[in-house]
Amino acid sequence: MKSLHTMALACAVVGLALGQSGTQAPQPTKLQVLIITGQNTASHDWRVTTPVFRKILEDSGRFDVRVTEEFRGAGTDTLAPYDVVVVNYYESTRPNLRWGESADNALLNFVRRGKGLVLYHFSLAAFDGWREFEAMCGGNWRPSNGHHSARHDFTVTVQDRDHAITRGLRTTFVQANDELYANLKWQPAANFHVLATAWDDHSLYRQGEKQSLVGPGAAEPMLWTVHYGEGRVFATAMGHDAEAMKNAGFVVTLARGTEWAASEKVTIPVPQELQ
């Protein structure tokens, strides 16, 4: 299948580039990642996307990855071994699927004290009303904010080419067959930093499919960062499913964004095809 080959090639390029040429410098200690998952909607199948997420990170050669499907009741000790937490979780507004005060505070303090957080796609819809989570997210899918047209190919435009995550990336790349999130509920502009956008063409929506908007379209954030306390947050609105996660642009920005959130540095190279 062509798309499977595309993802394999993209992951291989990221991994192989780390080991190219000549005498090898000592490799840095691998960053420790915890993926929190276990719940989502039927159309956001965490059982499928979590292994893809894990593979992308591990194939970069930069991370050791663990997965938990039950974070409820977790505490500070749960997160102590890790450099960065990845959230692939949506509790479907069900109170019994909320993590609880101990786990909530453990995550907030983990980031506040200098660690990293990665927010992936529909995890931006989680925990409506949890204000501190929303502050960490920068932007959220909420009942009156958040829509997308039918999945399609769109062009991602890098807005900040000097940031460590996007440095070296070409100005534009194609995200094929994905959902383009639009009209999210945003924190004040000073609270988040947009790395890349995509043009949301309003003509692609069917009648009644979107919230009220003016004009032919809008440049919508696809990648952004947040500084929360001493910690770093990277958010990607892309990657609806395993198919969309195979795009080379998604692969490299996810790996580099996770490394930045974990360490504030980026050593994972940009594949030649995206330079």
C-alpha positions, 0 to 999 in steps of 0.5 A: 500500500503506497501510504504505508510505504510513505510512512515507513520511508518518512520514519526511516529517513528521520532515523537514518539521518541520525546515524549518517556519516563518519565518526559517531559522536556519543549519543545523548541519553534517550528522552523518556516519554509516557503516552496517556491514552485509553479513551477517545471517540469511535472515529478517533481510535486510540488503539490504532493511533497510539502504536503509530505514535509510538513507532514514530517516536521510537524510530527517531532513535531519540526516545524510550516510550511507555504507554498507559491506558489508565491514568485515573488516580495517578500521582506525582510518582507516576510521572517522575521518570518521564521527560514528556507526556503525550496525551491521546485521550478524550473522556467524551464528557463522561465524569467517570472518565475524568482522571481525578484531582490527584492525576490532574494536579500531577500533570499540571505540576509536571509541566509547571516544573519544567517538563514537556507535554504534547497534545495530539489532535482530538485530545484538544477536545478533552476536559471541557471546563478544566481551565488549567488544561485549557491554558496548557493547550492554547486552543481547544475544540469546544461545543461552540468552537471547533469544526472541519470540512470533509478530510482532504489534502491541504497545504501547511505553511510554516509561519516561524522558520526560526523556531527549533521545531520548524527550523530547516523545514521548507516553507510549505508541505502537504498534509494529505487526506486529513482533517483541517481543524478550524475555529477552535477556542483560543487563549489570548494570543500572547499565551501561545505561539503559532508555528504553522497554519493551513488555509481553511477554505469555507467553500468546502463545507456543506450547509450547516456543517460549520459554525458561523464564519465570515469570508472565503476562508481563514488561516488556521493554526496547525502547530503551536507551542505554549510555555506553561510555568517552566515547562513546554507544550507542543500541540498538533491539530493534524493526524486524524487517524493512522492514514493521516499520521503517515504524512512525512510532515506530520512524522517529522514535526511530531518527533521534533515537537516532542523532543523540544517539549522534552528538552527545549532542544531539537536534534532530530534532522529534517528529512531532505524531502522536506528541506 
